[in-house]
Amino acid sequence: MLDKSDAHFDALETRSADQRAAEQLATLNGLLDAPIGDLSELAGLPVLRKSDLVARQSANPPFGGMSVSNVAHVFQSPGPIYEPGGISHDWWRMGRFLHAVGIGSGDIVQNCFGYHLTPAGMIFESGARAVGAAVLPAGVGQTELQVRAAKDIGCTAYAGTPDYLKVILDKAEEMGEALRFTRAAVGGGALFPSLRQEYADRGITCLQCYATADLGNIAYESQAMEGMILDEGVIVEIVRPGTGDPVPEGEVGEVVVTSLNPDYPLVRFATGDLSAILPGQSPCGRTNIRIKGWMGRADQTTKIKGMFVRPEQVADLVAKTGIAKARVIATREGEMDAMTVQIEGDGHDAAALAEAVAATLKLKGRIEMVAPGSLPNDGKVIDDQRSYE
């Protein structure tokens, strides 16, 4: 029997890099007030942060005066931030991921994402509709009832957070019920390898996506399970935390996304998440860029000696001094905060750098020169090593 995921969702997934760039540029220019000549010019546009959305929406609710169309639902996320939702075909582009999992016509998806206030439940329901699957809108909780419904209806696929499926399966075993799940599409939390293996041992293929309430699907796993493939409806940049400057391929940085959704276009929206671009293409045949997946948070703002040190200040230090890279380390010495600034670079005067640190970070710190290329590639520019236990 042919696995539903063996055939690609549509022709967009196998475009050449040049064709994809040209078509995405044309779509993007249709959304911008001032067209750009190349996707690389995106780096010259300002970054939009969640704090910016909160401020705009507070002043001009619910969407901050942004041009939004075809709104069928309004959702609320922590902040609070209000997001529109549409009901046109696959509005959040989740069908592509569900197809990659192998979910399609004939499947019944037990959708355990929440339907109240936040959009996750609707995001996955619209994806299931796009691949022709039926949905049990289960939400979270009432696990015994979830088991009974899954058994009686014959649900074949699960959508929800990675760990809640185990709760359902364990409860089913306790109740002596055999469920028919063979596929799981998960998000909203870490899928640990041991948990994925446990599902595999139970006969369930479990893949994960990377999506947000504001942007919908950003990237997703295929059954090759080698990184996460970018969705065709977004443009993703990996930038140095605290800036909008793209980092070299392979270097960890903040995920900045431009959504090509004409109803709610977001240009250079900073997710606050860290990731890195993987070289090459997926063995599954999809040709789009891959990222490593979620690798932590980019907002590393840390209070040292009563003063906030922010990633953008570290970026400013690098720009002003011409050094290659810097990393601020916060520690405790006795009962006092201490700050060390590790600096990659050759031929720099330590005393001059100490003055630049004090002027830029508004704090004095110890300067530690390190060899070029020796700082970890983990996206951190501020490393808080103090114990709070």
N, C-alpha and C positions, 0 to 999 in steps of 0.2 A: 504494500500500500504506500502510495506517495505521501511523504510528510508534507503537510500544508506549507511548511516554511521553506521547502526546497525551491519552490518557484518564488521569484521576487514579487513584492507588493505591486510595483509599477516600474515603468521604464526609467523613472528618475534615479532609481537606486544604482543603475549601471552606467550612468553618464560618464563621459571623460571629464577630467578635472577642468579642462578649458571650457567645455560646454556648460558645465555646472556653474563656473564662475561667471560666464557671460550671461546666462539666464538669471542667475541670482542678482547680478548687477542691474539688469534691466528691470526686474521686479522691485528692487530696492529704490532705484531712481524714480519709479512711479509713486513711491511713498514719501520721498524727500522733497523739501521745498527747493533745495538747490542740488541738482544732480552732481554726482562725482564721476570721475573718469575711469576709476579702477577700484576694486575692493580694498586694495591696500590703503586707499585714502580714507577709509573708515577710521583709521587710527588718529586722524586729525580732528574728528568730531568729539564733542564732550561725552564723558561717561555719565550715564543716568544711574543713580544709586537709590536703594529703597528708601533711605532717609529723605531723598529729594521727592519721591512719590508721596511719602507721608506728609511732608510740608506742603506740597502743592494741593493734595487732597483736603488737608485741613483748611486751607484758604479758599478752596473752590471745590466742594464735594459734589458728586462722589469720585470723579475721575481726574480732578485737578485741572480741568479745562482742556484735557487732551481730546483729540478728534477720535471719537469712538462711535462705531456704527453696528447695526444688527444685534443689539443687546437683547438677549432673551432672559438672562439671569444676572444678578449681581451677587458676588460672593465677598466674604470678609476673611482676611487672613491676619495673623498677628502683626501688630504695628500701631493701630489697625491700618491695613491697606485693602482697598476695595478693587476687585477685579471683575470685568465683564465676562460673560459667557455667552456663546452663540449656539444655535441648534442646527446650523447648516452642516453639511456632510463633514464628519471628522474634524470638527472645529479646532481641537487641540492636537491633532495629528497623532493620536495614539493608536490608530488602526495599524500603522506600519509596524509598531512594536508587537502588538498582539499577533499579527501575521507571522512575524519572525519567531515567536514562541511556538507557533503551530496551531493557533486557535482560529477557527473559522466556522463556516456553515455546518450546522449539526451539533455544535458545542453549546453547552449551557454554562455560562460564567457566573460563579458565585462571587459577586462584587462586594468585598468587605472593606472598601474604602468608605469614608464618611460622606453622607449626603447633606449634612446640616452646616450651613454657613460657608464652609470651605468647599472648593470645587472638585476635590479628588474623585469623589464618587461619580460625578457627572463626566469628568474627563475620561475615566475608564469605560463608563457606559457608552459614551459616544464612540470610543474606539471599538468596542464590541459590536456596535451597530454597523460600523464601517466594514467589518469582516464577516458580517452575516450571522453572528452568534447571538443567542438569546441570553438574557441577564436575569439573575435573581438578585435584586437590590438589597443585599443583606446588611450592609453597614457593619458596625463593630458591636460586640457583646452578645448576650443571650446565646452562649455557645451551644447549649443543648438543643435549642430550637434551630440553630444553624445546622447542626448535625442531622436533625430530623428532616429539615428541608432538603439538604444535600442528598440524603438517602432517597426520600420520596420523589423528588424531582429528577434525580439522576444527574446532578451537576458533574461536568467533566473537566472544568477548569476553574482555577482560583485567581482572583485579583485582589491584592491587598498588601499590607506590610509583610516583610519576609517572615517574621516570627509568628504571626497570628495563625498562619496555616498549620503550624505544628500544634498550636492549642486546639484547633478543630480536630486534627487527626488523632491526637492523644485522647480527646474526649470521645471520639467515635470508637476507639479501641476500648475505652472504659465502658461504653454503652453496648459493646458487642456488635457494632455496626460496621459494615464494609462500604467504604465510599469509592466513587468511580473517578476521582481526580487523576488526570495524567499530565496536565499542564498547569503551570503557575506563572503568572505575570506579576512581578512584585516591584515595589518602589517605596519611597518614603523612609527608608532606613537601610542599614548595612546588611547585605547578604553575605554572611560569613561562609567560607568554604565548607566548614564542617556541617552547617545547616543545609547547604545546597546538596552535599553528599547524602545527608540523611533523607532528603526528599528523593534523590535519585535511587537510593536503596528501597524506597517505597514505591518506585515506579513512576515518579513524577519529575518531568523536566521543568526546572525552575530557572527563569532568566529575569534579569532586572533592567529597569530603565532609569534614566535620570531626567526628571521633569520638575517643573515648579508651577505654582498657581498662576503666576504672571505670564509665563511663556508657553505652557504646555510641554510637550515632549521635546527634549533637547538632544538626547542620545540614548541608545539602546543596545543591548546585547543581541547578537544572533547566536545560532547554535554552534558557531565556531568558538564562542566564548573567549575571544581574544580582543580585549578592550571593548569600548562602546562606540558604536558607529553614529556619527552625527545625523540627526534628522534632516531631511531635504528642505524643510521649511524654515531653517534658521542658519545664520552665519555666526560662527563661534570664533572668538579670539581668546588667546591666553595671554594675559598682561601681567606686568610686574605689579604686585600688590601696592596700593596707594597711588598708582598712576593709571594712565590709559595706554601705556607703551607696550606693544607686543614683545614677548620674550622669544628667544630662539626655539626652534622645534626641539621638543624633549625636555625643556626646562619647565619646572613647576611654577605656575602662576595662577592668577585669579581668572575665573571663567566669566567672560563678557559676551553677551548674546544679543544679536539683532534678530528680531522676529519679523518674518515677512508676511504676517497675518494682516491683510488689508483692513480688517475690522478693528484691530487693536495693535498697530505696529509699535514696537518698542525698539529704539535704536541705541545700541551699545549699553544694554542694561546689565549692570554688575550684579552677579548672583551672590557674591560673597563666598563662593566655593572655590577650592583649589583643585586643579587638575593639570594634566600635561598632554601634549599631542604625541601620539604614537607614530612611528615611521611606517611606511608601507600601507598595504590594503588588507582587508579581512579575507581569509581563505574562503569565506562563503560567497564571494563574488561581488558583494556590494562595494562600490568604489569610493564612497565618501570617506573623509578624514575620520580617524578614530582618536578618542581620548582614553586615558587610563581609567576614568571613572572618578568618583568623589574621593578626594585626598585630604580633606580637612577644610577649615574655614580660613578665609583670607583676612578677615578683620582681626588683626592681632594687637589692637590698641591696648596698651598696658600702662598701669600707673606705677611709676618708680619715684621714690622719695616725694610722694605726694603730687607728682606732675605726670600728666598723660604723655606718653610717647606713641606716636602714630606712624603707620607704615609710610604715609605720604611724606613725613618728615625725614625718614630714612632715605626715601627716594630722592628727596631734595638734597640731602647730604652727598649722595653719590653724584648727582648732577653738578653740584657746585665745586666739588673737589677733583672730579675727573678720575676717581677710583673705579675699579671694576665692579666691586660688590661690597656690601656692608651688612653686618648682622649684629643687632643689639641683644645682649644677654643680660637678663635681670636675675640677680642672686641675692642671698642674704649673707652678710658678714656680721656674726654676732646677732644683735637685734636691729641692725641697720640694713636698708636696701643698698645694693651696689650695682653699678652698671658697667659692663665691659662692651666695647665696640670692636668687633673683629672686622678687619679690613683687608680685602684682597687688592693687591697692587704693588708695583715696583717703583722705587725712586721717590716715594713720598716722605715728607718730613713729618715725623710723629708729633712734634710740638704744634706744627701748623694744623694738623688734623685734629688734635685735641681742642684747639681754639674753634675750629669749624664745628666740631661736635657740640661744644658748649653753646655756640651761637645758634645752631640750627635746631638742636634738640632741647635747648633751654636747660640742660643739665650737664654737669661735668662727669666724665667717665674715663675709665682706664682704656687706653688704646692698645690693641693687640694686632700686630701685622701678621697675616697668614699667607701661605703660598697661593699663587693664582690657581683657581680651580679646586681649592681644598674645602670651601664651604659646602655644606650638604645641599643637594638639589631637592629641597622639600618645600620650596615656596615661602619658607619662613624668613622674615626680615627682623622679627622681634621674637625672641625665645625666652619665655618666662620660666626659669628653672626653680623658682621658689616653691617650697612645700606649703600647702595650706591646710594640712592635716593637724 
